[in-house]
Amino acid sequence: MPAILSGIRRHPPPGMDIRKARLYLWRECGGPMDDVPILLNLLMQVGLVEAEGTWLRLSKEGRKVATQDHRTGGKHLGLALIRSGIFAAQVSRLLEVGKVDSSRSLVCPAELAISVAPQLIGILRRFGQAVSLTNELNVSADLVTEMGDVWSLLPPPVTPEADHRKDMGNRGELYSYRYCRLAADDPAKVRWVARDDESLGYDIEDLNFVPKRRIEVKASAEKVVRFFLSPNELEVARRLGDAYEVHFWGGVSLKAPVKGEFDRLTKDGYPLVFRGLATLLTSGYLSAIPTQYLVTRSDGDDRNVQQSDTIMDIQ
């Protein structure tokens, strides 16, 4: 990856011709030629390389990595990868199995750490004295804080057009997770539960309250309050009453850097919080309109039944 960044950097504006990039960059970094597009796509997901039209060029952060990374033993690239969320799952697993000692450093048996986060451990070893790996892994407090920052927990989209709704949902959940942690007496009691189980009917639990708050998060590029609610979410909302709430984030852009956009949206008054969703629906403050229906054959032949979940359109 450093060789690819250096190769792109040497091309003056408007940048490197995408049509020639595979061959040119293979000459820079060697290895199997088929790996070049994979590495290039990864660098684009991380935000170090940008494409405009038929040209490739470095982002501001990409230029920093290309010019300074060799002086730090690879730390700049390592931080960029961690902050991008590309290792989100491995970061979460390592933080779960490791223990934080009195100095706020992370300690974990080496064999266990490597089993749950092998590629992440390889990246962490770039950080010199901040990380040691013998019979156990020891990560300094500063680096633990960097890994534990919520911005490192948002996985980048797999492909630009793969699943817009899922990517929008992930970003909204991250923002509410951050929002609740900032307001909490004990941030450790705020849990992003949807990452482990999407069938709960909500995304976040906040155990700082009795009863604990369950939060379903909705995000939209539009600012008008309009979102979809599944039958399961509606059932859970009715069962939990005032302990269930919806966070709505409007005006979200998947192209914006997450930290800067979070700051902007919270200044604009987001999230809009609808606490006690079932009561708000009953009172008429919010309305729910069925938008999909169950269709069956009149003869009741189960082999020809086509089903679809009823989705509630909330306005």
Stockholm file with secondary structure:
# STOCKHOLM 1.0

chainA/1-315         MPAILSGIRRHPPPGMDIRKARLYLWRECGGPMDDVPILLNLLMQVGLVEAEGTWLRLSKEGRKVATQDHRTGGKHLGLALIRSGIFAAQVSRLLEVGKVDSSRSLVCPAELAISVAPQLIGILRRFGQAVSLTNELNVSADLVTEMGDVWSLLPPPVTPEADHRKDMGNRGELYSYRYCRLAADDPAKVRWVARDDESLGYDIEDLNFVPKRRIEVKASAEKVVRFFLSPNELEVARRLGDAYEVHFWGGVSLKAPVKGEFDRLTKDGYPLVFRGLATLLTSGYLSAIPTQYLVTRSDGDDRNVQQSDTIMDIQ
#=GR chainA/1-315 SS CHHHHHHHHTSCTTCEEHHHHHHHHHHHHCSCTTHHHHHHHHHHHHTSEEEETTEEEECHHHHHHHHHGGGGTTHHHHHHHHHHTTTHHHHHHHHHHSEECTTSCEEEEHHHHHHHCHHHHHHHGGGGGGEEESSEEEECHHHHHHHHSGGGGSCCCSSTTSCHHHHHHHHHHHHHHHHHHHHCSSGGGEECGGGTCTTSSCSEEETTSSSCEEEEEEECSSSSCCEEECHHHHHHHHHHGGGEEEEEECSCCTTSCHHHHHHHHHHTTCCEEEESHHHHHHHTSSCEEECCCCBCCTTCCGGGCBCCCCCEEEC
#=GC SS_cons         CHHHHHHHHTSCTTCEEHHHHHHHHHHHHCSCTTHHHHHHHHHHHHTSEEEETTEEEECHHHHHHHHHGGGGTTHHHHHHHHHHTTTHHHHHHHHHHSEECTTSCEEEEHHHHHHHCHHHHHHHGGGGGGEEESSEEEECHHHHHHHHSGGGGSCCCSSTTSCHHHHHHHHHHHHHHHHHHHHCSSGGGEECGGGTCTTSSCSEEETTSSSCEEEEEEECSSSSCCEEECHHHHHHHHHHGGGEEEEEECSCCTTSCHHHHHHHHHHTTCCEEEESHHHHHHHTSSCEEECCCCBCCTTCCGGGCBCCCCCEEEC
//
